[in-house]
């Protein structure tokens, strides 16, 4: 009986000692966590001050996605002997100058993609990589500050494709107006005086016009996360058929030495492009495609893959 009592006492002592040690460790962990949070807060505050200093700020990040596959005698497929591939690359770069009385913001967005499908049982099919996504946008915004958050500004923006049909069409916006920066990293451009130059070859439906330009851009890095969203709109004063807008969104999460995972998607509406495609790529129809009857479906693209930043 004495042995049982002694054993119980020893076990209870061990349990009490373990509980005390566990509680002490939890308390120490909580203290350390609070200290880390306080240090990180001070570091973030210093980074914000550095970012607000006058001078150039430059950076870039993007996504690389690829998938390759091959099949031999895989009879469950419609093409049992085939190979396929999909490759995509995006680049988001910026170079921004901020001074006491003016700013100059420059950005570049490129999204290129290629796809292939080779049916080895058909000698006449196209087994090369073909363009699937083709986006090129470069923007330059200059502003003369009237206050900390408001400026008179001039904008130049050029959009086109570079793999297929370079500058056909191409869009060049030149305009004057105002820029508002309500919070850090958010830039809102409102230019009521803007001319949208449209470049194209041959007899096409594209036409230049005067209108209003609205751009909203938010680019930020939060720890290991890079984020950029950009909405660019042109509202033609001549006709809504000549208006267009593009919205792109890019996310990157760094895992190791600037490399991680990335995702990008974009939305676009352009009735001129929809009508041009209907005229050049669809079979003869009755009635003939016009601005009044063309299906102006929403254009979209997305890419997921490895992310890089520097």
N, C-alpha and C positions, 0 to 999 in steps of 0.2 A: 504493500500500500504506500509505503514511504517512497518507493521508487517511482510509482505512478505520479504521486504529488510533485516530486522533484522534477520529473519530466515535463509535467504541465507548466510548472513555474519557469523552467528553462525556455519552453516554447513561447510562453507569454512574453518573457523578457526579450527574446529574439524578435517577436512580432512588434512589440512596442518600439524596440530600437530601430527596426526596419521602417516603421511608420514615421518615426521622427526623422530618419535620414531622408525618406522620400519627400516629406513636407519641406525639409530644409532645401533639398535639391530643387523642388518646384519654386520655392521662394527665390532662390538664387537665380533660377532661369528667368523668372518674371523680372527681376531686377536687371539682369543682363539685357533682356529684350527691350525694356524701357530705355536703357542706355543706348542701345543700337538705334532705336527709333529717334531718340533725341539727336544723336550724331548725324543720322541720315537727314533729319530735318534741317540741321545747320548746313550740311553739304548742299542740299537742294536750294537753300536760300542763297548760298554763295554762287551756285551755278546760275541762278536767276539774275543776280547782280552782274555777273560776267556777261551773260547774254544781252543785257540791256546796255552795255557799254558801246560807244560808237565804234565803227569799223566793219570789216568784212566778216561775214559768217558763211561758211561753205560746207557742203555735205552731199552725200548721195547714198541711196539704197535701192534695192530692186529684188527681183525674184527670177529664178531660173527653174523651169519645169521641163521634164523630159520623161517619155515612156517609149520603150521599144519592145516589140514582141515578134515571135516567129512560130509558124506551125507547119508541120510535115505530116501528111496523111491523117489529119485530125478530122475525121469524117463527120463529127457532130456539127462542124461549121459548114456554112454554105460554100466557103472557099477553103477546102481542107489543106491546101498548100499555099501559104501566104505569109507575108510579113507586113508589119505596120509600125508607124512611128509618129510621135508628136513631140515637138520641141518648141518651147516658148521662153522669151527673155524680156524682162521689163527693166527700165532704168528711170529713176526719179532723182534728179540732181538740182541743186539750187546754189546760187551765189548772191547773197544779199548784203548791200551796203547801207548802214544806218548812221546818219550824222545828225547833229543837233537841229539843222534847219531843213534837211531834205533826206530822202531815201531812194534807193535804186534796187529793185528786186528782180531777179532773173531766175527762171526755172525751165527745166527740160523734162519732158515725159516721152518715153519711147516704149512701145509694146510691139514686139515682133514674134510671130509664130509660124511654124511650118508643120505640115502634116503629109503623110504618105500612106498609101495602101497598094501593095503589089500582090496581085493574084498570079502566082507562078504558073498556073495552068492556062493563062491567057497571055500570049506573046505580045499582043497589041495594046495592052493596058498601060497606063502611065505609072511607072514605078519610081518616079522622082519625088522629092519633097516639094510641095506646093505651098504657097503663102496661105495662111489661114487668118492671122491677125496682123494688122499693119497700121500702126498709129504713131504719128510723130507730131509733137506739139512743143513749140518754144515760145516763151512769154517774157516780155520785158516791161516793167512798170516803174515809172519815175514820178516822184511826188515832192512837191514843195510844201513843207509843213506850215499850216496856219495855227495849229495847236498840237498838243500831245497826241490826240486821236483823230485829227482831221487834216486833210491835205488836198490841194489842187493837183491833179495828176494827169499824166499822158500814158497811154497803153499801146503796145504793139504786140499782137499775137498771131502766130502763123501755124496753120495746121495742114497736114497733107499725109500721103502714104509715101514710103521710100522703097519698098520691095517691088510693088506693082504700081504702074501709072503715077510716077512721081509728078507732083504738081498738076495732076489731071484727075480730079479737081484739087486745087489748093486754095486755102482761105487765108486772107490777110486782113486782120482787123486793126485799124488805126483810129484812135479816138481820144477825146478830151472830156474831163469831168472831175469827179471827186473820189477820194479814197478814205474809207473809215476803218479804223483799227480799234474796235471797242474793247478787246482783250488781247493779251499777248498771244502771238502766233495766228490770230485770225485777221484776215485782210478782206475787206469788202469793197469792190470797185463798182461805181455807178457812173457810166459815161453816156449821157444823153446825146452827145454829138460823136457818132462813130460811123465810119464807112467800112463796109464789108466787101473787100475786093475778092472776086471769085475767078480763079484761073482754070480754063479748060480748053481742050483742043477740039476743032471741028464744030459742027452745028449741034449744040447741046441745049439742055433745059436750064443750065446754070446761068445766073445773072447777079451782078453786083448791085448793091443798094445801100441807101443811108438808113441808119437805125440807131437803136440804143444797145449798149453793151453792159452786161452785168456779170461780174466775176466774184466768187466767194472761195477763198482758199484758207485751209487750216492745216498747217504742217507742224508736227510736234514729236519730240522724243521723250518718252516717260520711262526712264530706266532702260530696260532691255527691249522696249517696244518702240518701233518707229511707225508713225501714222501720218497719212496725208489724204485729204479729201479736197477735190477741186470741182467746182461747178462753173461752167462757162456758157453764157447765154447771149444770143443775138436776136433782137426783136426788130424786124424790118419795118420801116415806116411805109414802104411801098406795098407790101402784101405779106400776109402771114405765111404764104407758101415759100418765102425766101428766108424765114426765120429758122433757127436751129439751136440746139443745146447739147452739151456733152457733160457727163458727170462721171469722174473717175475716183476710185478709192483704193488705197494701197495700205497694207498692214505688213509689218515685219517683226518677228520676235527673235532676238539674238540668243543663241545657245552657247556658242563658244567662239571667241576671237573674231567677232563680226559676222559669223555664219549662223544661220538658224532656219526658221520656217517663214514663208511669206505667202500672202494671198492678195490678189488684185482682181477687181471687177469694175466694169464700166457700162454705162448706159448712154444711149445717143438717140437723138431724134433729128432727122434732116429730110424734109420732103423732097428737096431737089435730088438728093442721092437716090431716094426710093423711086422716083419717076424715071431717072436716068437708067437705073437697073432694070426696071420693068420694060423700057423701050428696047434696051440692048440685049437682054438675056431671056426674055420670055417669047413664046411662040406668038404668031400673029393672032390677035384677038379682035373681037368686035363687041364693044367699041374700042378704039385705040386708046392706050393709057394717057391720061391727062392729070393735071393737078386735082381736078374735080373728082376723079374716080379711082386714083391709085391707092393701093393699100399701103399706108405709111406705118408699117409695123415698127415697134420699138427695137432698136439695135442693142445687142448686149455682147459682152465677152467676159471671160474669167480665166484666171491662171492660178494654180497652186503648186508650190515647189520649194526649193531651197532659197533662202533669203541671204543677202549679203549687204553689208553697210560699211561705210568708211567716211 
